[in-house]
Amino acid sequence: MEAIAAEKAGIIKSGDWVVTGSTEPALSVIAERAGSVGARLCVLEAGRDWRGSRRGRAGVEVEIEIEIELDAAGGSLTGRPVTVRSPLLGLVQVENLAVAATAATLLGIPAASIVAGAASVRWPGRLQWIDGTPPLLLDRCPQPRRPGGAQPGGDRAGRRRRVVALFGAMADKQLDEMLPRVAQMSDEVVLTSVGGGRAASAALLAEMLGGGTAVEPVAEALAEARRRAGESGLVLVCGSLALVGAVLAELEPG
């Protein structure tokens, strides 16, 4: 976490506003960088500066004081709470929305524009739900060694749907860490190749996983994953943005 925070904080320059919702150990790294270059730091604390929640497949919302005034020292936020909603899914997006809304406020963007902008944002391929029989959930997950990262499938225990993962990734990724997580998140795995010289073949992925069903090309793999999930199940498309893009292209009309 410290290493990631140091890389992110490298962009901070003198005179900047720095808005963060980070906690320790990342917060100390960011604060040290801000102090060393003369940047102004605004730390958002959940429950004090904002409150948020998930709204199911409708996204997330936060209540935050984005119609603000700064004190004489330029460090404290006071004002009227405003509710901001976004259609982005996942608990991580609650804090992201609070940070983005505050940063936009410090840039002088009116509260009404922040509310409208947050409501209209779209992020294709990031926890994107597509209705159908079965429905699809598309996400570039799981990413190993990223603390706090979204894991859309969850574990088997407590799931109400049968989940079939459709997985494809580049050969130079951390497949030995990603594949076991995919198996943990699903009841069955269909493996495919996203094409191109960097992509791992479906057969190689199946060998590394020690199971699963290898199917190429992507169109046939998607059909197989849907068949195995059944009408009441769920197909989790994950691994590579290239795979997510290929599946979205298959779903386009015509």
C-alpha positions as a Markdown table, in Angstrom:
| # | Residue | x | y | z |
|---|---|---|---|---|
| 1 | Met | 0.0 | 0.0 | 0.0 |
| 2 | Glu | 2.8 | 2.4 | 0.8 |
| 3 | Ala | 4.5 | 1.8 | -2.5 |
| 4 | Ile | 1.2 | 2.4 | -4.4 |
| 5 | Ala | 0.6 | 5.6 | -2.5 |
| 6 | Ala | 4.1 | 6.8 | -3.2 |
| 7 | Glu | 3.6 | 6.3 | -6.9 |
| 8 | Lys | 0.2 | 8.1 | -6.9 |
| 9 | Ala | 1.5 | 10.9 | -4.8 |
| 10 | Gly | 4.3 | 11.6 | -7.2 |
| 11 | Ile | 2.0 | 13.8 | -9.2 |
| 12 | Ile | 1.5 | 16.3 | -6.3 |
| 13 | Lys | 3.0 | 19.7 | -7.0 |
| 14 | Ser | 3.4 | 22.9 | -5.1 |
| 15 | Gly | 0.1 | 24.9 | -4.7 |
| 16 | Asp | -2.1 | 21.9 | -5.5 |
| 17 | Trp | -5.1 | 20.8 | -3.6 |
| 18 | Val | -4.8 | 17.2 | -2.6 |
| 19 | Val | -8.1 | 15.4 | -1.9 |
| 20 | Thr | -7.9 | 11.9 | -0.4 |
| 21 | Gly | -10.1 | 9.4 | 1.4 |
| 22 | Ser | -7.0 | 7.2 | 2.2 |
| 23 | Thr | -6.4 | 5.8 | 5.6 |
| 24 | Glu | -3.1 | 4.5 | 7.1 |
| 25 | Pro | -0.6 | 3.5 | 5.9 |
| 26 | Ala | -1.2 | 5.3 | 2.6 |
| 27 | Leu | -2.4 | 8.5 | 4.3 |
| 28 | Ser | 1.0 | 9.2 | 5.9 |
| 29 | Val | 2.8 | 8.8 | 2.5 |
| 30 | Ile | 0.4 | 11.2 | 0.8 |
| 31 | Ala | 0.5 | 13.7 | 3.6 |
| 32 | Glu | 4.3 | 13.7 | 3.7 |
| 33 | Arg | 4.5 | 14.3 | -0.1 |
| 34 | Ala | 1.9 | 17.2 | 0.2 |
| 35 | Gly | 3.8 | 18.8 | 3.0 |
| 36 | Ser | 7.2 | 18.5 | 1.4 |
| 37 | Val | 6.1 | 20.3 | -1.8 |
| 38 | Gly | 3.7 | 22.8 | -0.2 |
| 39 | Ala | 0.4 | 21.4 | -1.3 |
| 40 | Arg | -2.9 | 21.8 | 0.6 |
| 41 | Leu | -4.3 | 18.5 | 1.9 |
| 42 | Cys | -8.0 | 17.7 | 2.3 |
| 43 | Val | -8.6 | 14.4 | 4.1 |
| 44 | Leu | -12.1 | 13.0 | 3.8 |
| 45 | Glu | -13.1 | 10.7 | 6.7 |
| 46 | Ala | -16.1 | 8.4 | 6.3 |
| 47 | Gly | -18.8 | 9.1 | 8.8 |
| 48 | Arg | -17.4 | 12.6 | 9.5 |
| 49 | Asp | -17.2 | 14.3 | 6.1 |
| 50 | Trp | -19.4 | 12.0 | 4.1 |
| 51 | Arg | -21.8 | 9.1 | 4.4 |
| 52 | Gly | -22.6 | 6.7 | 1.7 |
| 53 | Ser | -24.2 | 3.4 | 0.7 |
| 54 | Arg | -24.8 | 1.0 | -2.2 |
| 55 | Arg | -28.1 | 1.1 | -4.0 |
| 56 | Gly | -28.0 | -2.4 | -5.5 |
| 57 | Arg | -27.8 | -2.4 | -9.3 |
| 58 | Ala | -28.8 | 1.3 | -9.2 |
| 59 | Gly | -25.3 | 2.2 | -8.1 |
| 60 | Val | -24.1 | 4.2 | -5.1 |
| 61 | Glu | -24.8 | 7.4 | -3.3 |
| 62 | Val | -23.1 | 9.7 | -0.9 |
| 63 | Glu | -24.2 | 12.6 | 1.3 |
| 64 | Ile | -21.4 | 15.1 | 1.4 |
| 65 | Glu | -20.9 | 18.9 | 2.0 |
| 66 | Ile | -20.1 | 19.9 | -1.5 |
| 67 | Glu | -21.5 | 23.4 | -1.3 |
| 68 | Ile | -18.6 | 24.4 | 0.9 |
| 69 | Glu | -16.7 | 27.3 | 2.3 |
| 70 | Leu | -13.0 | 27.1 | 3.4 |
| 71 | Asp | -11.8 | 28.4 | 6.7 |
| 72 | Ala | -9.1 | 31.0 | 6.9 |
| 73 | Ala | -6.4 | 28.4 | 6.8 |
| 74 | Gly | -7.9 | 26.9 | 3.7 |
| 75 | Gly | -8.2 | 23.4 | 5.2 |
| 76 | Ser | -11.7 | 22.8 | 6.6 |
| 77 | Leu | -14.9 | 22.2 | 4.7 |
| 78 | Thr | -18.2 | 23.5 | 5.9 |
| 79 | Gly | -21.5 | 23.8 | 4.2 |
| 80 | Arg | -24.8 | 22.2 | 3.3 |
| 81 | Pro | -25.0 | 18.4 | 2.7 |
| 82 | Val | -25.9 | 17.4 | -0.8 |
| 83 | Thr | -26.8 | 13.8 | -2.0 |
| 84 | Val | -24.9 | 12.7 | -5.0 |
| 85 | Arg | -25.7 | 9.4 | -6.8 |
| 86 | Ser | -23.8 | 7.5 | -9.5 |
| 87 | Pro | -24.8 | 4.3 | -11.4 |
| 88 | Leu | -21.3 | 2.8 | -10.9 |
| 89 | Leu | -21.4 | -0.5 | -8.9 |
| 90 | Gly | -19.3 | -1.7 | -6.0 |
| 91 | Leu | -18.6 | -0.5 | -2.5 |
| 92 | Val | -15.3 | 1.1 | -3.6 |
| 93 | Gln | -17.3 | 3.6 | -5.7 |
| 94 | Val | -18.9 | 5.1 | -2.7 |
| 95 | Glu | -15.6 | 6.6 | -1.4 |
| 96 | Asn | -14.5 | 7.3 | -5.0 |
| 97 | Leu | -17.7 | 9.4 | -5.5 |
| 98 | Ala | -17.0 | 11.3 | -2.3 |
| 99 | Val | -13.5 | 12.2 | -3.3 |
| 100 | Ala | -14.5 | 13.1 | -6.9 |
| 101 | Ala | -17.3 | 15.4 | -5.7 |
| 102 | Thr | -15.0 | 17.2 | -3.3 |
| 103 | Ala | -12.3 | 17.6 | -5.9 |
| 104 | Ala | -14.8 | 19.0 | -8.3 |
| 105 | Thr | -16.0 | 21.5 | -5.7 |
| 106 | Leu | -12.5 | 22.7 | -5.1 |
| 107 | Leu | -12.2 | 23.3 | -8.8 |
| 108 | Gly | -15.2 | 25.6 | -8.6 |
| 109 | Ile | -17.8 | 23.3 | -10.2 |
| 110 | Pro | -21.3 | 24.1 | -8.9 |
| 111 | Ala | -23.1 | 21.5 | -6.8 |
| 112 | Ala | -25.9 | 21.0 | -9.4 |
| 113 | Ser | -23.3 | 20.2 | -12.1 |
| 114 | Ile | -21.6 | 17.7 | -9.8 |
| 115 | Val | -24.9 | 15.9 | -9.1 |
| 116 | Ala | -25.8 | 15.8 | -12.8 |
| 117 | Gly | -22.3 | 14.7 | -13.8 |
| 118 | Ala | -22.2 | 11.9 | -11.3 |
| 119 | Ala | -25.6 | 10.6 | -12.4 |
| 120 | Ser | -24.6 | 10.5 | -16.0 |
| 121 | Val | -21.2 | 8.8 | -15.7 |
| 122 | Arg | -20.8 | 5.4 | -17.5 |
| 123 | Trp | -17.9 | 2.9 | -17.3 |
| 124 | Pro | -18.4 | 0.1 | -19.7 |
| 125 | Gly | -16.8 | -3.2 | -18.7 |
| 126 | Arg | -16.5 | -2.2 | -15.0 |
| 127 | Leu | -19.0 | -4.3 | -13.0 |
| 128 | Gln | -21.3 | -3.9 | -16.0 |
| 129 | Trp | -24.6 | -5.8 | -15.6 |
| 130 | Ile | -26.3 | -6.9 | -18.8 |
| 131 | Asp | -29.8 | -8.4 | -18.4 |
| 132 | Gly | -30.6 | -11.6 | -20.2 |
| 133 | Thr | -31.2 | -15.3 | -19.7 |
| 134 | Pro | -28.8 | -15.7 | -18.1 |
| 135 | Pro | -27.5 | -12.2 | -17.3 |
| 136 | Leu | -23.9 | -11.2 | -17.7 |
| 137 | Leu | -21.6 | -9.4 | -15.3 |
| 138 | Leu | -18.5 | -7.9 | -17.0 |
| 139 | Asp | -15.4 | -6.8 | -15.1 |
| 140 | Arg | -11.7 | -6.8 | -15.5 |
| 141 | Cys | -11.2 | -8.9 | -12.4 |
| 142 | Pro | -9.7 | -10.4 | -10.4 |
| 143 | Gln | -6.6 | -8.3 | -10.1 |
| 144 | Pro | -4.0 | -10.0 | -7.8 |
| 145 | Arg | -2.0 | -8.0 | -5.1 |
| 146 | Arg | -4.4 | -5.1 | -5.2 |
| 147 | Pro | -5.7 | -4.6 | -1.6 |
| 148 | Gly | -9.4 | -3.7 | -1.5 |
| 149 | Gly | -10.0 | -4.6 | -5.2 |
| 150 | Ala | -13.5 | -5.5 | -6.2 |
| 151 | Gln | -14.3 | -9.2 | -6.5 |
| 152 | Pro | -17.6 | -9.3 | -8.3 |
| 153 | Gly | -18.4 | -13.1 | -8.1 |
| 154 | Gly | -17.9 | -13.5 | -4.3 |
| 155 | Asp | -17.3 | -16.9 | -2.8 |
| 156 | Arg | -19.5 | -19.9 | -3.4 |
| 157 | Ala | -21.0 | -19.8 | 0.1 |
| 158 | Gly | -24.2 | -17.9 | 0.3 |
| 159 | Arg | -24.6 | -17.3 | -3.5 |
| 160 | Arg | -28.1 | -17.6 | -4.8 |
| 161 | Arg | -27.2 | -18.0 | -8.5 |
| 162 | Arg | -25.1 | -20.6 | -10.3 |
| 163 | Val | -22.1 | -18.6 | -11.6 |
| 164 | Val | -20.1 | -19.7 | -14.6 |
| 165 | Ala | -16.9 | -17.6 | -15.2 |
| 166 | Leu | -15.8 | -16.9 | -18.8 |
| 167 | Phe | -12.1 | -16.1 | -18.4 |
| 168 | Gly | -9.4 | -14.9 | -20.8 |
| 169 | Ala | -6.2 | -13.0 | -20.3 |
| 170 | Met | -2.7 | -12.1 | -21.6 |
| 171 | Ala | 0.0 | -14.6 | -21.1 |
| 172 | Asp | 2.3 | -12.1 | -19.3 |
| 173 | Lys | -0.2 | -11.5 | -16.5 |
| 174 | Gln | -0.2 | -13.2 | -13.1 |
| 175 | Leu | -2.2 | -16.1 | -14.2 |
| 176 | Asp | -1.0 | -18.3 | -11.4 |
| 177 | Glu | -2.7 | -16.0 | -8.9 |
| 178 | Met | -5.7 | -15.0 | -11.0 |
| 179 | Leu | -7.0 | -18.4 | -12.0 |
| 180 | Pro | -7.4 | -19.8 | -8.5 |
| 181 | Arg | -9.4 | -16.7 | -7.6 |
| 182 | Val | -11.6 | -17.2 | -10.7 |
| 183 | Ala | -12.3 | -20.8 | -9.6 |
| 184 | Gln | -13.2 | -19.6 | -6.1 |
| 185 | Met | -15.7 | -17.0 | -7.4 |
| 186 | Ser | -17.5 | -19.5 | -9.7 |
| 187 | Asp | -19.1 | -22.9 | -9.9 |
| 188 | Glu | -17.5 | -23.6 | -13.3 |
| 189 | Val | -15.0 | -21.9 | -15.5 |
| 190 | Val | -15.0 | -21.6 | -19.3 |
| 191 | Leu | -11.5 | -20.5 | -20.6 |
| 192 | Thr | -10.9 | -18.8 | -23.9 |
| 193 | Ser | -8.3 | -16.8 | -25.9 |
| 194 | Val | -8.8 | -13.1 | -26.5 |
| 195 | Gly | -6.7 | -13.3 | -29.7 |
| 196 | Gly | -3.4 | -11.7 | -30.6 |
| 197 | Gly | 0.2 | -12.6 | -29.9 |
| 198 | Arg | 0.1 | -11.8 | -26.2 |
| 199 | Ala | -3.0 | -13.8 | -25.3 |
| 200 | Ala | -2.8 | -17.0 | -23.4 |
| 201 | Ser | -4.5 | -19.9 | -25.3 |
| 202 | Ala | -7.6 | -21.5 | -23.8 |
| 203 | Ala | -5.7 | -24.8 | -23.6 |
| 204 | Leu | -2.8 | -23.2 | -21.6 |
| 205 | Leu | -5.3 | -21.6 | -19.2 |
| 206 | Ala | -7.1 | -24.9 | -18.6 |
| 207 | Glu | -3.8 | -26.6 | -18.0 |
| 208 | Met | -2.7 | -24.0 | -15.5 |
| 209 | Leu | -6.1 | -24.1 | -13.7 |
| 210 | Gly | -6.1 | -27.9 | -13.7 |
| 211 | Gly | -9.7 | -28.0 | -15.0 |
| 212 | Gly | -12.4 | -26.0 | -16.7 |
| 213 | Thr | -13.6 | -26.0 | -20.3 |
| 214 | Ala | -11.4 | -24.6 | -23.0 |
| 215 | Val | -13.3 | -23.1 | -25.9 |
| 216 | Glu | -12.2 | -20.8 | -28.8 |
| 217 | Pro | -13.1 | -18.3 | -30.3 |
| 218 | Val | -14.8 | -15.9 | -27.9 |
| 219 | Ala | -18.2 | -16.1 | -29.5 |
| 220 | Glu | -18.4 | -19.9 | -29.0 |
| 221 | Ala | -17.0 | -19.6 | -25.5 |
| 222 | Leu | -19.7 | -17.1 | -24.5 |
| 223 | Ala | -22.4 | -19.4 | -25.9 |
| 224 | Glu | -20.9 | -22.3 | -23.9 |
| 225 | Ala | -20.7 | -20.3 | -20.7 |
| 226 | Arg | -24.4 | -19.2 | -21.1 |
| 227 | Arg | -25.4 | -22.8 | -21.7 |
| 228 | Arg | -23.6 | -24.0 | -18.6 |
| 229 | Ala | -25.0 | -21.2 | -16.4 |
| 230 | Gly | -28.6 | -21.9 | -17.4 |
| 231 | Glu | -31.4 | -19.4 | -17.6 |
| 232 | Ser | -31.4 | -18.7 | -13.9 |
| 233 | Gly | -27.6 | -18.5 | -13.5 |
| 234 | Leu | -25.0 | -15.8 | -14.2 |
| 235 | Val | -22.1 | -15.5 | -16.5 |
| 236 | Leu | -19.1 | -13.6 | -15.0 |
| 237 | Val | -16.9 | -12.3 | -17.8 |
| 238 | Cys | -13.5 | -11.4 | -16.4 |
| 239 | Gly | -9.7 | -11.4 | -16.7 |
| 240 | Ser | -8.9 | -9.0 | -19.5 |
| 241 | Leu | -10.3 | -5.8 | -20.9 |
| 242 | Ala | -9.7 | -7.3 | -24.3 |
| 243 | Leu | -12.1 | -10.2 | -23.4 |
| 244 | Val | -14.7 | -7.7 | -22.0 |
| 245 | Gly | -14.5 | -5.7 | -25.2 |
| 246 | Ala | -14.8 | -8.8 | -27.4 |
| 247 | Val | -17.9 | -9.9 | -25.5 |
| 248 | Leu | -19.5 | -6.5 | -25.7 |
| 249 | Ala | -18.8 | -6.5 | -29.5 |
| 250 | Glu | -20.6 | -9.9 | -29.7 |
| 251 | Leu | -23.6 | -8.4 | -28.0 |
| 252 | Glu | -24.0 | -5.5 | -30.3 |
| 253 | Pro | -27.0 | -5.8 | -32.6 |
| 254 | Gly | -26.2 | -6.6 | -36.2 |
